[in-house]
Amino acid sequence: RYAVLVDRVEQDIRAMPMSAQAAAHLGVSRRIWAVQVVRRYLDAAGRLMLISVNDHPGDRFSYTMQLQKEGRGRV
């Protein structure tokens, strides 16, 4: 859309107490724990383009990751 390419995404995932603001928006109690996902999007020069912060109630969060080596050659 803006002709800017994302080169790298850095992601931090951590468990933490639910903030009052997040609890109100999500309709949950502040007593539950949240999983917070922070993503930083960087361009090829390493400049920060965007940060996203998402809080998820712990019982609603799932994370799946798949790793695959580059190329299909012999190791």
C-alpha positions, 0 to 999 in steps of 0.5 A: 500500500505504501511501497515500503517493504518490511525486512524483519519482524521482532516479536516478544511474547510474555505473560503479565497481569492484565491491565485495567484498560485491556481488561475493560476492552476485553470484558474480563477481570483484571485478576486474570493473566494476559499474554502480551505480544509486542511486534516491531516491524523494521525495514532493510536499514533496520529502521523501526516502521511500526510497533504493535502491542496486543494483550490476550486473556491467557485462556484465549491465547494460542501460538503455533510456529513452524520452522523450515530450512531454506532450500531443499538441498541435502544437509 
